[in-house]
Amino acid sequence: MSVIRHVPQAPTRVRELVSGERIDAHRHDDHQIVYAGAGVVAVTTDAGTWFAPGTRAIWVPAGCVHAHRAYGRLDLRLLGLPADANPLGLEGPAVLAVSPLLRELILAYTSGPSDDDSPQRRRLRAVLLDQLRASPRQPVQLPTPTDPRLVAVCDLMHRDPADARTLEQLGQVVGASERTLSRLFRRELGMTFPQWRTQLRLYHALRLLADDVPVTTVAHRCGWSSSSAFIDVFHRAFGHTPGAYRRSS
């Protein structure tokens, strides 16, 4: 992120993005909720990438340098919150589950005039903050590695999420032992190699589904042994099947 814009106040607005469109690196003095009712939105910082379909939202704390990217057409809802209103108490981004009620609150709040400070709007924001506090956090994230050996392994997997090589076999390519790589995954990324690979495959699966790629093709391209195996993992991660996700996008 070489060029960083400073936007003092995080905007509360609706913005339409086409697939592949980006919002370059910037930061706000306020917190921000990023929600896309359709498609997939990815928020990237130096620490990693957080991604969310329409049943999830991304929390970006004040001062965090971040960029956005759209997969599929986005009806992007950007909701700014004052820095002193931090219902989550988090220093970094997080993905949150969006209940039907929270979704309607986000839609209502972002549809109104951003300069409206009426009692009704303040009450709406108070309920919205209460719902954010109650929203479960979701482990839908791809942390950014720093060790060159780990970077090399992650790059190989990004280029081909269906790559079925073991960590030992990948280590032979990048010049590191399985034990060393396993330790690096836990230390730098906070998860095991299988856990990280599942996150990577889900990320790529969402991107493909947003571009209307058939479910069977997505399962094959992303490394699942069968469509049913993919559907099971997807449902456990996002609360609905890939088919239901496509119909709602």
Backbone as numpy.savetxt, mean C-alpha at the origin, in Angstrom:
# Nx Ny Nz CAx CAy CAz Cx Cy Cz
14.37 9.54 -4.32 13.53 10.72 -4.32 14.41 11.96 -4.32
14.83 12.39 -5.49 15.81 13.47 -5.58 15.17 14.85 -5.42
13.94 15.05 -5.98 13.26 16.33 -5.89 12.08 16.18 -4.95
12.06 16.98 -3.90 11.02 16.84 -2.89 10.28 18.16 -2.76
8.99 18.15 -3.04 8.17 19.33 -2.86 7.66 19.39 -1.42
7.56 20.60 -0.91 7.01 20.79 0.42 5.64 21.43 0.27
4.59 20.68 0.63 3.23 21.18 0.59 2.80 21.37 2.04
2.82 22.62 2.55 2.60 22.84 3.99 1.35 22.16 4.53
0.24 22.27 3.81 -1.01 21.70 4.31 -1.40 20.53 3.42
-1.59 19.36 4.01 -2.03 18.20 3.24 -3.43 18.47 2.69
-3.63 18.32 1.38 -4.93 18.65 0.79 -6.00 17.63 1.15
-7.23 18.12 1.24 -8.40 17.25 1.33 -9.17 17.45 0.04
-9.12 16.44 -0.83 -9.72 16.62 -2.15 -9.87 15.26 -2.83
-10.53 15.30 -3.97 -10.68 14.13 -4.83 -9.82 14.36 -6.07
-9.06 13.34 -6.45 -8.20 13.48 -7.62 -8.27 12.20 -8.45
-8.52 12.33 -9.73 -8.57 11.18 -10.62 -7.19 10.94 -11.23
-6.74 9.68 -11.20 -5.47 9.30 -11.79 -5.69 8.14 -12.74
-4.99 8.15 -13.86 -5.05 7.01 -14.78 -3.96 6.02 -14.39
-4.08 4.80 -14.89 -3.13 3.76 -14.53 -1.71 4.17 -14.94
-0.78 4.03 -14.00 0.61 4.39 -14.24 0.95 5.82 -13.87
-0.05 6.65 -13.61 0.21 8.06 -13.27 0.82 8.15 -11.88
1.70 9.13 -11.71 2.42 9.31 -10.45 2.18 10.69 -9.86
2.30 10.77 -8.56 2.44 12.04 -7.85 3.83 12.02 -7.24
4.69 12.91 -7.68 6.11 12.86 -7.31 6.33 13.11 -5.82
7.55 12.85 -5.39 7.91 12.93 -3.97 7.59 14.31 -3.39
6.96 14.29 -2.23 6.59 15.53 -1.54 6.35 15.20 -0.07
6.15 16.23 0.71 5.83 16.03 2.13 4.86 17.11 2.57
4.13 16.82 3.64 3.17 17.75 4.22 3.51 17.99 5.69
3.10 19.14 6.18 3.19 19.39 7.61 2.04 18.72 8.35
1.02 18.31 7.62 -0.14 17.63 8.20 -0.06 16.12 7.91
-0.89 15.35 8.62 -1.06 13.94 8.32 -1.98 13.82 7.09
-1.96 12.64 6.48 -2.82 12.43 5.33 -3.31 10.98 5.28
-4.59 10.83 4.93 -5.16 9.53 4.61 -5.28 9.45 3.09
-4.77 8.39 2.51 -4.82 8.17 1.06 -5.74 6.98 0.81
-6.81 7.21 0.07 -7.79 6.15 -0.16 -8.22 6.13 -1.62
-8.21 4.96 -2.23 -8.69 4.80 -3.60 -9.83 3.79 -3.60
-11.02 4.24 -3.93 -12.16 3.35 -3.93 -12.11 2.32 -5.03
-11.31 2.58 -6.06 -11.14 1.64 -7.17 -9.68 1.63 -7.58
-9.23 0.52 -8.17 -7.82 0.42 -8.53 -6.96 0.16 -7.31
-5.67 0.40 -7.47 -4.70 0.20 -6.40 -3.82 1.44 -6.31
-3.63 1.94 -5.10 -2.71 3.05 -4.89 -1.49 2.54 -4.12
-0.31 2.96 -4.55 0.93 2.61 -3.87 1.59 3.89 -3.37
2.00 3.87 -2.12 2.73 4.99 -1.52 4.14 4.52 -1.22
5.13 5.24 -1.75 6.52 4.83 -1.61 7.31 5.88 -0.85
8.11 5.42 0.12 9.06 6.27 0.84 10.43 5.61 0.73
11.43 6.21 1.35 12.75 5.58 1.36 12.73 4.25 2.10
11.74 4.06 2.98 11.68 2.85 3.80 10.96 1.70 3.11
10.19 1.97 2.05 9.48 0.89 1.39 8.25 1.37 0.66
7.42 0.41 0.25 6.19 0.70 -0.48 5.00 0.09 0.25
3.97 0.89 0.44 2.72 0.44 1.02 1.68 0.47 -0.09
0.85 -0.57 -0.21 -0.10 -0.63 -1.31 -1.48 -1.01 -0.79
-2.50 -0.46 -1.44 -3.85 -0.63 -0.92 -4.88 -0.69 -2.05
-5.73 -1.73 -2.05 -6.90 -1.73 -2.93 -8.02 -0.94 -2.26
-9.22 -1.04 -2.81 -10.32 -0.22 -2.32 -10.82 -0.54 -0.93
-10.42 -1.66 -0.36 -10.84 -1.99 1.01 -9.80 -1.56 2.04
-8.80 -0.83 1.61 -7.73 -0.39 2.49 -7.43 1.08 2.25
-6.85 1.73 3.25 -6.38 3.11 3.11 -4.96 3.18 3.66
-4.23 4.19 3.27 -2.85 4.34 3.70 -2.72 5.61 4.54
-2.17 5.45 5.72 -1.90 6.56 6.63 -0.48 7.07 6.37
-0.34 8.36 6.08 0.96 8.97 5.87 1.14 10.07 6.92
2.05 9.90 7.86 2.19 10.88 8.94 2.83 12.18 8.45
2.63 13.22 9.21 3.17 14.54 8.89 4.69 14.47 8.74
5.19 15.17 7.72 6.63 15.26 7.50 7.24 14.11 6.73
6.47 13.07 6.44 7.00 11.89 5.75 7.08 12.16 4.25
8.27 12.04 3.68 8.45 12.23 2.24 7.91 11.00 1.52
6.98 11.20 0.59 6.34 10.07 -0.07 5.92 10.43 -1.49
5.73 9.39 -2.30 5.22 9.53 -3.66 4.09 8.55 -3.86
3.20 8.84 -4.81 2.07 7.98 -5.11 2.20 7.41 -6.52
1.63 6.22 -6.72 1.48 5.69 -8.06 0.16 4.95 -8.18
-0.50 5.12 -9.32 -1.79 4.51 -9.57 -1.64 3.25 -10.41
-2.40 2.23 -10.05 -2.54 1.02 -10.86 -4.03 0.83 -11.12
-4.41 0.92 -12.38 -5.83 1.01 -12.69 -6.27 2.46 -12.53
-7.49 2.75 -12.93 -8.00 4.12 -12.76 -8.34 4.36 -11.29
-7.88 5.47 -10.76 -8.11 5.79 -9.36 -9.05 6.97 -9.19
-9.99 6.80 -8.29 -10.77 7.92 -7.77 -10.15 8.21 -6.41
-9.03 8.92 -6.44 -8.19 9.04 -5.24 -8.76 10.07 -4.28
-8.91 9.65 -3.03 -9.39 10.54 -1.97 -8.22 10.88 -1.06
-7.89 12.14 -0.99 -6.79 12.62 -0.14 -7.38 13.43 0.99
-7.11 13.00 2.20 -7.74 13.60 3.37 -6.66 14.11 4.32
-6.56 15.43 4.46 -5.57 16.02 5.35 -6.09 16.17 6.76
-5.23 15.90 7.74 -5.59 16.03 9.15 -4.50 16.82 9.86
-4.86 17.74 10.76 -3.85 18.52 11.47 -2.84 17.65 12.19
-1.61 18.15 12.27 -0.53 17.36 12.87 -0.80 17.00 14.32
-1.61 17.79 15.00 -1.89 17.48 16.41 -3.01 16.46 16.57
-3.59 16.03 15.44 -4.65 15.01 15.49 -4.10 13.71 14.92
-3.38 12.97 15.75 -2.77 11.73 15.28 -3.42 10.56 16.02
-4.53 10.05 15.47 -5.25 8.99 16.19 -4.49 7.68 16.28
-3.49 7.48 15.43 -2.76 6.22 15.42 -1.44 6.28 16.18
-0.91 7.47 16.36 0.36 7.61 17.06 1.52 6.96 16.35
1.46 6.90 15.02 2.49 6.23 14.23 3.46 7.23 13.63
4.74 6.86 13.58 5.75 7.72 12.98 5.97 7.42 11.51
5.49 6.28 11.03 5.66 5.91 9.64 4.33 5.54 9.02
4.27 5.34 7.69 3.04 4.97 7.02 2.50 3.62 7.51
1.22 3.42 7.29 0.57 2.16 7.65 -0.64 1.96 6.76
-0.97 0.70 6.51 -2.18 0.35 5.76 -3.27 -0.03 6.75
-4.45 0.54 6.56 -5.56 0.32 7.48 -6.73 -0.32 6.76
-7.43 -1.20 7.45 -8.67 -1.75 6.92 -9.72 -0.65 6.89
-10.52 -0.63 5.83 -11.57 0.38 5.69 -12.92 -0.32 5.77
-13.61 -0.09 6.88 -14.95 -0.66 7.05 -15.93 0.12 6.17
-17.12 -0.45 5.94 -18.12 0.31 5.15 -18.41 1.69 5.75
-18.46 1.79 7.07 -18.72 3.09 7.70 -17.57 4.05 7.45
-16.33 3.59 7.65 -15.18 4.46 7.43 -15.12 4.91 5.97
-15.44 4.01 5.06 -15.45 4.39 3.64 -16.42 5.54 3.40
-17.62 5.44 3.93 -18.61 6.50 3.71 -18.17 7.80 4.36
-17.52 7.72 5.52 -17.02 8.92 6.17 -15.94 9.61 5.32
-15.03 8.81 4.76 -13.98 9.37 3.90 -14.59 10.02 2.67
-15.56 9.34 2.04 -16.20 9.89 0.85 -16.93 11.20 1.18
-17.63 11.21 2.31 -18.37 12.42 2.68 -17.43 13.57 3.01
-16.36 13.29 3.74 -15.45 14.35 4.18 -14.69 14.95 2.99
-14.26 14.10 2.07 -13.48 14.61 0.94 -14.37 15.24 -0.14
-15.67 15.01 -0.09 -16.58 15.60 -1.07 -16.96 17.03 -0.71
-16.79 17.40 0.57 -17.15 18.74 1.00 -16.05 19.75 0.72
-16.36 21.04 0.81 -15.36 22.09 0.61 -14.24 21.97 1.66
-12.99 22.06 1.22 -11.87 21.89 2.14 -11.77 23.02 3.15
-12.34 24.18 2.84 -12.25 25.32 3.76 -13.47 25.42 4.69
-14.32 24.41 4.65 -15.51 24.40 5.50 -15.12 24.02 6.93
-15.36 24.90 7.87 -15.05 24.63 9.27 -16.32 24.71 10.12
-17.39 24.27 9.54 -18.68 24.32 10.23 -18.74 23.28 11.34
-19.64 23.47 12.31 -19.79 22.46 13.37 -20.11 21.08 12.82
-20.91 21.01 11.76 -21.26 19.72 11.17 -20.02 19.02 10.63
-19.14 19.78 9.96 -17.93 19.17 9.41 -16.97 18.75 10.51
-16.89 19.52 11.58 -16.03 19.14 12.70 -16.54 17.87 13.36
-17.85 17.71 13.46 -18.40 16.48 14.03 -18.10 15.29 13.12
-18.19 15.52 11.82 -17.88 14.46 10.85 -16.42 14.03 11.01
-15.54 14.99 11.16 -14.12 14.66 11.33 -13.88 13.92 12.64
-14.59 14.29 13.69 -14.41 13.61 14.98 -14.80 12.15 14.88
-15.92 11.85 14.20 -16.34 10.46 14.02 -15.33 9.72 13.15
-14.84 10.40 12.11 -13.85 9.78 11.22 -12.59 9.41 12.00
-12.13 10.30 12.87 -10.94 10.01 13.67 -11.19 8.83 14.61
-12.39 8.75 15.17 -12.73 7.60 16.03 -12.65 6.30 15.25
-13.14 6.31 14.02 -13.11 5.11 13.20 -11.68 4.74 12.79
-10.85 5.74 12.55 -9.45 5.47 12.24 -8.75 4.79 13.41
-9.05 5.25 14.62 -8.44 4.63 15.80 -8.82 3.16 15.92
-10.01 2.82 15.47 -10.49 1.45 15.59 -10.12 0.58 14.40
-9.51 1.15 13.38 -9.21 0.40 12.16 -7.99 -0.49 12.36
-8.13 -1.80 12.10 -6.98 -2.70 12.21 -5.91 -2.35 11.19
-4.65 -2.44 11.59 -3.56 -2.23 10.66 -3.32 -3.52 9.87
-2.94 -3.36 8.62 -2.75 -4.49 7.74 -1.29 -4.59 7.30
-0.70 -5.80 7.32 0.71 -5.97 6.93 0.85 -6.03 5.41
0.50 -4.94 4.74 0.54 -4.90 3.27 1.63 -3.91 2.88
2.86 -4.39 2.90 4.01 -3.51 2.76 5.18 -4.26 2.17
5.99 -3.55 1.38 7.25 -4.08 0.87 8.38 -3.17 1.35
9.05 -3.55 2.44 10.16 -2.72 2.93 11.29 -2.67 1.92
12.07 -1.60 1.96 13.20 -1.43 1.05 14.48 -1.95 1.68
15.17 -2.91 1.04 16.43 -3.43 1.59 17.58 -2.46 1.32
18.65 -2.61 2.10 19.84 -1.77 1.90 21.09 -2.60 1.62
21.21 -3.78 2.22 22.37 -4.62 1.97 22.40 -5.02 0.48
23.53 -4.84 -0.21 23.59 -5.13 -1.65 23.17 -6.55 -2.01
23.47 -7.53 -1.16 23.08 -8.90 -1.45 21.56 -9.07 -1.37
20.98 -8.42 -0.39 19.53 -8.49 -0.26 18.85 -7.70 -1.39
19.40 -6.58 -1.75 18.88 -5.79 -2.87 18.87 -6.64 -4.14
19.95 -7.38 -4.37 20.05 -8.21 -5.57 18.98 -9.31 -5.58
18.77 -9.95 -4.44 17.74 -10.99 -4.36 16.36 -10.40 -4.61
16.07 -9.28 -3.98 14.76 -8.65 -4.14 14.53 -8.20 -5.58
15.57 -7.70 -6.22 15.45 -7.30 -7.62 15.11 -8.49 -8.52
15.75 -9.63 -8.26 15.45 -10.84 -9.03 13.98 -11.21 -8.89
13.46 -11.14 -7.69 12.07 -11.52 -7.45 11.11 -10.50 -8.03
11.46 -9.22 -7.99 10.61 -8.20 -8.58 10.49 -8.41 -10.10
11.60 -8.80 -10.72 11.57 -9.01 -12.16 10.72 -10.21 -12.54
10.64 -11.20 -11.64 9.84 -12.40 -11.91 9.25 -12.91 -10.61
8.07 -12.42 -10.21 7.46 -12.87 -8.95 7.19 -14.37 -8.91
7.11 -15.01 -10.07 6.85 -16.45 -10.12 8.11 -17.28 -9.93
9.26 -16.65 -9.81 10.53 -17.35 -9.59 10.40 -18.26 -8.36
10.56 -19.55 -8.56 10.34 -20.51 -7.47 11.64 -20.97 -6.81
12.75 -20.33 -7.14 14.01 -20.75 -6.54 14.01 -20.56 -5.03
14.69 -21.45 -4.33 14.80 -21.34 -2.88 15.77 -20.22 -2.54
15.79 -19.86 -1.26 16.72 -18.82 -0.82 18.16 -19.27 -1.00
18.40 -20.57 -0.83 19.74 -21.10 -1.05 20.16 -20.93 -2.51
19.25 -21.24 -3.43 19.56 -21.11 -4.85 19.76 -19.64 -5.25
18.96 -18.76 -4.71 19.13 -17.33 -4.98 20.45 -16.84 -4.40
20.81 -17.37 -3.24 22.08 -16.99 -2.62 23.28 -17.35 -3.48
23.18 -18.46 -4.19 24.27 -18.85 -5.08 24.45 -17.85 -6.21
23.37 -17.21 -6.62 23.43 -16.21 -7.70 24.07 -14.92 -7.20
23.72 -14.50 -5.98 24.18 -13.19 -5.48 25.42 -13.31 -4.59
25.90 -14.53 -4.34 27.12 -14.71 -3.56 26.93 -14.59 -2.07
25.86 -15.17 -1.55 25.61 -15.13 -0.11 24.97 -16.45 0.30
25.22 -16.86 1.52 24.66 -18.12 1.99 23.18 -17.94 2.35
22.47 -19.07 2.39 21.07 -19.03 2.79 20.92 -18.46 4.20
21.84 -18.85 5.09 21.77 -18.37 6.48 21.95 -16.86 6.55
22.90 -16.34 5.78 23.14 -14.90 5.77 21.92 -14.15 5.25
21.37 -14.62 4.13 20.20 -13.95 3.55 19.00 -14.03 4.47
18.80 -15.18 5.11 17.69 -15.33 6.03 17.80 -14.33 7.17
19.02 -14.16 7.69 19.24 -13.19 8.76 18.98 -11.76 8.28
19.39 -11.46 7.05 19.19 -10.12 6.50 17.70 -9.83 6.30
16.94 -10.81 5.84 15.51 -10.60 5.67 14.85 -10.22 6.99
15.22 -10.94 8.04 14.62 -10.65 9.34 15.10 -9.31 9.90
16.38 -9.02 9.75 16.94 -7.81 10.34 16.52 -6.55 9.58
16.57 -6.59 8.25 16.30 -5.37 7.47 14.82 -5.21 7.11
14.14 -6.31 6.83 12.78 -6.23 6.34 11.74 -6.65 7.36
12.19 -7.23 8.47 11.27 -7.57 9.55 10.37 -8.76 9.25
10.78 -9.60 8.30 9.98 -10.77 7.97 10.87 -11.84 7.35
10.34 -13.05 7.27 11.09 -14.14 6.65 11.01 -14.00 5.13
11.87 -14.75 4.43 11.83 -14.73 2.98 10.48 -15.18 2.44
9.88 -16.28 2.92 8.56 -16.66 2.41 7.50 -15.58 2.66
7.56 -14.93 3.82 6.59 -13.86 4.11 6.78 -12.69 3.13
8.03 -12.31 2.89 8.29 -11.21 1.97 7.85 -11.57 0.56
8.13 -12.79 0.14 7.76 -13.20 -1.21 6.24 -13.19 -1.39
5.51 -13.57 -0.36 4.05 -13.51 -0.44 3.58 -12.07 -0.60
4.18 -11.14 0.17 3.83 -9.72 0.03 4.13 -9.22 -1.38
5.29 -9.60 -1.91 5.68 -9.21 -3.26 4.67 -9.72 -4.28
4.29 -10.98 -4.15 3.35 -11.57 -5.11 1.98 -10.92 -5.02
1.53 -10.59 -3.81 0.26 -9.90 -3.66 0.31 -8.51 -4.30
1.43 -7.83 -4.14 1.61 -6.51 -4.73 1.50 -6.58 -6.25
2.21 -7.52 -6.84 2.15 -7.66 -8.29 0.78 -8.16 -8.75
0.14 -9.00 -7.95 -1.19 -9.49 -8.29 -2.19 -8.35 -8.34
-2.15 -7.45 -7.36 -3.05 -6.30 -7.35 -2.84 -5.43 -8.58
-1.58 -5.23 -8.95 -1.28 -4.41 -10.12 -1.87 -5.03 -11.38
-1.75 -6.35 -11.52 -2.27 -7.02 -12.70 -3.81 -7.01 -12.72
-4.41 -7.27 -11.56 -5.87 -7.25 -11.48 -6.42 -5.87 -11.82
-5.71 -4.82 -11.39 -6.14 -3.45 -11.70 -6.13 -3.17 -13.19
-5.32 -3.92 -13.94 -5.26 -3.77 -15.39 -6.10 -4.83 -16.10
-7.04 -5.46 -15.35 -8.02 -6.40 -15.90 -7.41 -7.69 -16.45
-6.27 -8.10 -15.91 -5.70 -9.39 -16.29 -6.53 -10.50 -15.62
-6.88 -11.56 -16.33 -7.70 -12.63 -15.75 -7.05 -13.25 -14.51
-7.90 -13.70 -13.59 -7.42 -14.24 -12.31 -6.47 -15.42 -12.53
-6.81 -16.32 -13.44 -5.96 -17.49 -13.69 -4.58 -17.06 -14.18
-4.54 -16.06 -15.04 -3.26 -15.55 -15.55 -2.46 -14.89 -14.44
-3.14 -14.13 -13.59 -2.47 -13.47 -12.46 -1.83 -14.51 -11.55
-2.58 -15.56 -11.23 -2.05 -16.61 -10.36 -0.79 -17.22 -10.96
-0.80 -17.48 -12.25 0.36 -18.07 -12.92 1.54 -17.12 -12.94
1.31 -15.88 -13.30 2.41 -14.91 -13.41 3.05 -14.59 -12.07
2.27 -14.73 -11.00 2.78 -14.34 -9.69 3.25 -15.53 -8.85
3.22 -16.73 -9.43 3.90 -17.84 -8.78 3.07 -18.75 -7.93
1.73 -18.64 -7.97 0.92 -19.58 -7.21 0.74 -20.87 -8.01
0.65 -21.97 -7.32 0.56 -23.28 -7.98 -0.76 -23.50 -8.67
-1.80 -22.78 -8.22 -3.12 -22.91 -8.82 -3.93 -21.65 -8.54
-5.02 -21.49 -9.28 -5.90 -20.35 -9.04 -6.51 -20.42 -7.64
-6.84 -21.62 -7.20 -7.47 -21.76 -5.88 -6.50 -21.36 -4.77
-5.22 -21.70 -4.92 -4.22 -21.31 -3.93 -4.09 -19.78 -3.89
-4.07 -19.15 -5.06 -4.01 -17.69 -5.14 -5.23 -17.06 -4.49
-6.41 -17.57 -4.81 -7.64 -17.01 -4.25 -7.65 -17.10 -2.73
-7.16 -18.22 -2.20 -7.13 -18.41 -0.75 -6.22 -17.38 -0.08
-5.01 -17.19 -0.61 -4.06 -16.22 -0.03 -4.61 -14.81 -0.16
-5.17 -14.49 -1.32 -5.71 -13.15 -1.56 -6.86 -12.85 -0.59
-7.74 -13.83 -0.41 -8.87 -13.63 0.50 -8.42 -13.41 1.92
-7.42 -14.16 2.36 -6.91 -13.99 3.73 -6.23 -12.62 3.90
-5.63 -12.10 2.84 -4.93 -10.82 2.93 -5.89 -9.63 2.86
-6.92 -9.72 2.01 -7.74 -8.55 1.72 -9.21 -8.69 2.07
-9.63 -9.88 2.52 -11.00 -10.04 2.98 -12.02 -10.34 1.90
-11.58 -10.50 0.65 -12.49 -10.87 -0.43 -11.68 -11.54 -1.52
-12.37 -12.14 -2.47 -11.68 -12.88 -3.53 -11.18 -11.92 -4.61
-10.23 -12.36 -5.44 -9.78 -11.51 -6.56 -10.93 -11.14 -7.50
-11.86 -12.09 -7.72 -12.99 -11.80 -8.59 -13.87 -10.69 -8.03
-14.13 -10.73 -6.72 -14.92 -9.68 -6.07 -14.20 -8.35 -6.13
-12.88 -8.40 -5.97 -12.09 -7.16 -6.07 -12.21 -6.55 -7.46
-12.12 -7.36 -8.51 -12.21 -6.84 -9.87 -13.59 -6.26 -10.14
-14.64 -6.90 -9.63 -15.99 -6.39 -9.87 -16.23 -5.05 -9.19
-15.52 -4.82 -8.07 -15.71 -3.57 -7.33 -14.82 -2.46 -7.84
-13.83 -2.76 -8.68 -12.87 -1.76 -9.15 -13.39 -1.02 -10.37
